[in-house]
Amino acid sequence: MQNQEIFKKPVWEAIFSMGIPSLISVLVMIIYNMADMYFIGFLNDYTQVAAVSLIMPVFSIMTAVSMLLGNGGCTLIAQALGAGEKKRARSYMSLCIWTAILLGVIIAGLIIVFSNPLLKFLGTNEEMWQYARNYMLILAVGSPAMLLNYEIACLVRGEGAIKPGLIANFVSTGMNILLDPVLILGVKMGVSGAALATVLSQGLSCLWVLSFLFGKKTFIRIRRCNLRLHAKVILPCLALGSALFVMQASESVISVCFNTSLLKYGGDLAVGAMTILTSVMQFAMLPLQGLAQGAQPIISYNYGAGNSNRVRRAYRLLLTCSVCYAMLFCLLIQLFPGVFAAIFTSNAELLAFTKPMLRIYTLALGLFGIQIACQMTFTALGNAKASIIVAVMRKFILLLPLIYMMPHLYTADLTKAVFMAEPVADVLAVAFTGVLFFFEFRKALRAMPKSEKKS
C-alpha cells in the first residue's frame, strides 16, 4: 500500500514526512484550544476563566482515555505491519475504535450522574458553580466524539496515513472558531457557549473520520469480523497506552492539587493565572508531542521489522529536534512573558499577576525535550513498563508532593512557591528519565533477534 512506503524512506525524510503533518495538526489543535480562551477572555470575567480551569481535569480524563487506546494501538499497528502481519493490524484498529465508543458513552454517563459530587471534588466555589456545571455537562455529552477524534488520528498514523487526521482537525477547528464568537458573545452563553461550540465541532469532525475508516481508502479499515473483543488484542494496546494515559489523567489530579493550593494562598486570581499558565504550557508542549507522534510509527515499524540502525537514527533525530525546540520556546517565554499571557486575557490585574508566575512555571521547559523524546521512544519500542515508570515518577512521586511541600520550603511568597513545584519536578524527572533510558534503550535493541537486524 502507498501509505506504508513512507516507512521505507530515509529516516530524516520519513520522520519529517510524518512529523510535519502531525505538527501542523497539533498547531491547529493549539488554535482550537486558544479560541475558547480567547473569546472567553472578552467577557473580562476571571471567575468564568477560573471555572473553565477547574473543569479542565475532566477534559484531561477524556483525552487520557483516547491516548490509552490511540497511542498503544498506533505502536502495535506499525509493529505488526513492519513484521508483515496485516491481519493483526486490522484487529488492533477495529477493536480500538469499538472500545473508544463504549468508553465514551460510559464516561458521559458517569459525569452526568455524579456531576455535583465531582464539582465539589474539583474545588468549585459558590460563585463559579453554575458556570463550571454548565461547561462540564455540555462537554460530557460530546465525550464519545472527542475520544474518537484523537484516537483515530493516532491509529491511522500506524499505517502511515496522515491526511485523515489533519483534515478532521481543520474541520473541527474551523467550525469551533466560527461558533465561539457567536455562542460565547453573540448569544451571550459565556462558557456554556464555548463548551457547545466544542461539542458541535467535534461531532462534525467525528463523522468525517468514521466515513474514512469505513471506506476503501484505508488499508486497515473497520470490519465487522474484527469487532470481537479479544484480550490478546486489546490488552497490549491498553498496556502500551497506559503511560500516556497516566501522564494525561494525572493532569486532572495535578490540576486539582494546584487549584486547591492556589485558592488557599492566592484566591481566584491565582487560579485564573493557572489557567493561562496551563494554556501556554500546552502551546509549548503540543508541537513537541506532534513531532514525537510523527516519529513514533517510524520507530515502531522499523523495530517490528528488526531494523536496529534505523531505530537508533530515528531516536537521535527526534531527541535533537525536541531539545532544540524546547530550548528556543523556553527562551522566548523568559524574555516575553507578557506577550504569551496577553493572548489569553485582557484583564490588567490578571495579566500583571501572571507574567512573573509564567517565568517561574516554565523555567525548566528547555529540558523537557529530553523527557518527550525518551517517553515516546519507550512507547514506540513496546516498553510499557519503563514508559509507565517515568510517567508515574514525574507526576505522582515528584510533582504532586512538591505542590504541598514548596510553600513550607519557600515561605517568602506562598503562592509563588506553589508555582515553583513545576520546574523543580521537571529537572528531577528529566534526570531520572535520561538514566533509565540509557540502559533500557540498549537492552531493547539487544533483545531484537540477531537474524532480523538490518543495516
Residue pairs with C-beta under 8 A, 6 or more apart in sequence:
1 159
1 160
1 219
3 159
3 160
3 161
3 219
4 81
4 159
4 160
4 219
5 160
6 14
6 17
6 18
6 160
7 14
7 78
7 81
7 82
7 160
7 297
7 298
7 301
7 302
8 14
9 17
11 298
11 310
11 313
11 314
11 317
12 313
12 317
14 298
14 314
15 294
15 295
15 298
15 314
15 317
15 318
16 294
17 162
17 294
18 157
18 160
18 162
18 294
18 295
18 297
18 298
19 290
19 291
19 293
19 294
19 295
19 321
20 294
21 162
21 163
21 166
21 294
22 157
22 162
22 290
22 291
22 293
22 294
23 287
23 290
23 291
23 294
24 166
24 290
25 153
25 162
25 165
25 166
25 169
25 290
26 286
26 287
26 289
26 290
26 293
27 286
27 287
27 290
28 166
28 169
28 170
28 173
29 169
29 173
29 286
30 282
30 283
30 286
30 287
31 173
31 177
32 169
32 172
32 173
32 176
32 177
32 201
33 279
33 282
34 279
34 283
34 343
34 344
35 173
35 176
35 177
35 180
36 52
36 176
36 180
36 194
36 197
36 198
37 49
37 52
37 275
37 276
37 279
37 344
38 180
38 343
38 344
39 180
39 181
39 184
39 185
39 194
40 48
40 49
40 52
40 184
40 190
40 191
40 194
41 49
41 344
41 345
41 346
41 347
42 184
42 185
42 346
43 184
43 185
43 190
44 346
44 347
45 190
46 268
46 269
46 272
46 345
46 347
46 350
47 127
47 128
47 131
47 268
48 128
48 131
48 190
48 191
49 272
49 275
49 276
49 345
49 350
50 128
50 268
50 271
50 272
50 275
51 124
51 128
51 131
51 132
51 135
51 191
52 131
52 132
52 135
52 191
52 194
52 275
53 255
53 259
53 271
53 272
53 274
53 275
53 278
54 122
54 123
54 124
54 128
54 132
54 255
54 259
54 271
55 122
55 132
55 135
55 136
55 139
56 251
56 252
56 255
56 275
56 278
57 122
57 251
57 252
57 253
57 255
57 256
58 111
58 118
58 122
58 136
58 139
58 140
58 252
59 139
60 248
60 249
60 251
60 252
60 255
61 107
61 248
61 249
61 252
62 104
62 107
62 139
62 143
62 146
62 147
63 146
63 150
63 248
64 244
64 245
64 246
64 247
64 248
64 249
64 251
64 252
65 100
65 103
65 104
65 107
65 147
65 245
65 249
66 100
66 146
66 147
66 148
66 149
66 150
66 151
66 154
67 150
67 151
67 154
67 241
67 244
67 245
67 247
67 248
68 238
68 241
68 242
68 244
68 245
69 96
69 99
69 100
69 103
69 151
69 237
69 238
69 241
70 96
70 100
70 150
70 151
70 152
70 153
70 154
70 155
70 241
71 154
71 240
71 241
71 244
71 293
71 296
71 379
72 236
72 237
72 238
72 239
72 240
72 241
72 242
72 379
73 92
73 93
73 96
73 151
73 154
73 155
73 158
73 237
73 241
74 154
74 155
74 157
74 158
74 293
74 296
74 297
74 300
75 158
75 240
75 296
75 297
75 300
75 379
75 380
75 382
76 88
76 89
76 92
76 158
76 236
76 237
76 240
76 300
76 382
77 89
77 92
77 93
77 155
77 158
77 159
77 220
77 297
78 157
78 158
78 159
78 296
78 297
78 298
78 300
78 301
78 304
78 380
79 300
79 301
79 303
79 304
79 382
80 86
80 88
80 89
80 92
80 304
81 89
81 158
81 159
81 301
81 304
82 300
82 301
82 302
82 303
82 304
82 305
83 304
83 305
86 219
86 220
88 233
89 158
89 159
89 220
90 220
90 221
90 223
90 226
91 226
91 230
91 233
92 155
92 158
92 220
92 233
92 237
93 155
93 158
93 213
93 220
93 221
93 222
93 226
94 222
94 223
94 226
94 227
95 226
95 227
95 229
95 230
95 233
95 234
95 237
96 151
96 155
96 234
96 237
97 148
97 151
97 152
97 155
97 213
97 222
98 227
98 229
99 229
99 234
100 144
100 147
100 148
100 151
101 144
101 147
101 148
103 147
104 143
104 144
104 145
104 146
104 147
104 148
105 144
107 140
107 143
107 147
108 140
108 141
108 143
108 144
111 118
111 136
111 137
111 140
111 143
112 137
112 140
115 133
115 136
115 137
115 140
118 136
119 129
119 132
119 133
119 136
121 256
122 132
122 256
122 259
123 256
123 259
123 260
123 263
124 132
124 133
125 263
127 268
128 268
131 190
131 191
131 192
134 191
134 192
134 195
135 191
135 192
135 194
135 195
136 195
138 192
138 195
138 196
138 198
138 199
139 146
139 195
139 198
139 199
141 199
142 198
142 199
142 200
142 202
142 203
144 206
145 199
145 202
145 203
145 205
145 206
146 198
146 202
148 206
148 209
148 210
149 168
149 172
149 202
149 205
149 206
149 209
152 164
152 165
152 168
152 209
152 210
152 213
153 164
153 165
153 168
153 169
153 209
154 165
154 293
156 162
156 164
156 165
156 212
156 213
156 218
157 165
157 293
157 294
157 296
157 297
158 220
158 297
158 300
159 218
159 219
159 220
160 297
161 218
164 208
164 209
164 212
164 218
165 209
167 208
168 205
168 206
168 208
168 209
169 205
171 201
171 204
171 205
171 208
172 201
172 202
172 204
172 205
173 201
174 201
175 197
175 200
175 201
175 204
175 205
176 197
176 198
176 201
179 193
179 196
179 197
179 200
179 201
180 193
180 194
180 197
182 193
183 189
183 192
183 193
183 194
183 196
183 197
184 190
184 191
184 193
184 194
184 197
185 193
187 193
189 196
212 218
213 221
213 222
214 221
214 222
215 221
239 384
240 379
240 382
240 384
240 387
241 379
242 384
242 387
242 388
243 375
243 378
243 379
243 384
243 387
243 388
243 390
243 391
244 375
244 379
244 387
244 391
246 388
246 391
246 392
246 395
247 375
247 391
247 394
247 395
250 391
250 395
250 396
251 395
253 395
253 396
253 400
254 395
254 399
254 400
254 403
255 274
255 278
257 400
257 403
257 404
258 274
258 403
258 418
259 271
259 274
261 403
261 404
261 407
261 418
262 270
262 271
262 273
262 274
262 415
262 418
263 270
263 271
265 407
265 414
265 415
265 418
266 273
266 414
266 415
266 418
269 349
269 350
269 353
270 353
270 415
270 418
272 345
272 347
272 350
273 350
273 353
273 354
273 357
275 344
276 341
276 344
276 345
276 350
276 354
276 358
277 354
277 357
277 358
277 361
277 362
277 419
279 343
279 344
280 333
280 340
280 341
280 343
280 344
280 358
280 362
281 361
281 362
281 365
283 340
284 326
284 329
284 330
284 333
284 362
284 365
285 368
285 372
287 325
288 322
288 325
288 326
288 368
288 369
288 372
289 372
291 318
291 321
291 322
291 325
292 318
292 322
292 372
292 373
292 375
292 376
293 376
295 314
295 315
295 317
295 318
295 376
295 377
295 380
296 376
296 379
296 380
297 380
298 310
298 314
299 311
299 314
299 315
299 318
299 377
299 380
299 381
300 380
300 381
300 382
302 310
302 311
302 314
303 311
303 380
303 381
303 382
303 444
303 448
305 452
305 454
306 448
306 449
306 452
306 453
306 454
307 453
307 454
308 445
308 448
308 453
308 454
309 454
309 455
310 454
311 381
311 445
312 445
315 373
315 377
315 441
318 373
318 376
318 377
319 369
319 370
319 373
319 374
321 369
322 369
322 370
322 372
322 373
323 366
323 369
323 370
323 373
324 369
325 369
326 365
326 366
326 367
326 368
326 369
326 372
327 366
327 369
329 365
329 366
330 362
330 363
330 364
330 365
330 366
331 366
332 340
333 340
333 358
333 359
333 362
333 365
334 359
334 362
334 363
337 354
337 355
337 356
337 358
337 359
338 351
338 355
340 358
341 351
341 354
341 355
341 358
342 351
345 351
345 354
356 416
357 415
357 416
357 419
360 416
360 419
360 420
360 422
360 423
361 419
361 422
361 423
362 422
362 423
363 423
364 422
364 423
364 424
364 426
364 427
364 430
365 426
367 426
367 427
367 430
368 426
368 430
370 430
370 433
370 434
371 390
371 394
371 426
371 429
371 430
371 433
374 390
374 433
374 434
374 436
374 437
375 387
375 390
375 391
375 433
377 437
377 441
378 386
378 387
378 390
378 437
378 440
379 387
381 441
381 444
383 440
383 444
386 436
386 437
386 440
389 436
390 429
390 432
390 433
390 436
393 429
393 432
393 433
394 425
394 426
394 429
394 433
398 424
398 425
398 428
398 429
399 421
399 422
399 425
399 429
402 421
402 424
402 425
403 418
403 421
405 421
406 417
406 418
406 420
406 421
406 424
407 414
407 417
407 418
409 417
410 416
410 417
410 420
411 417
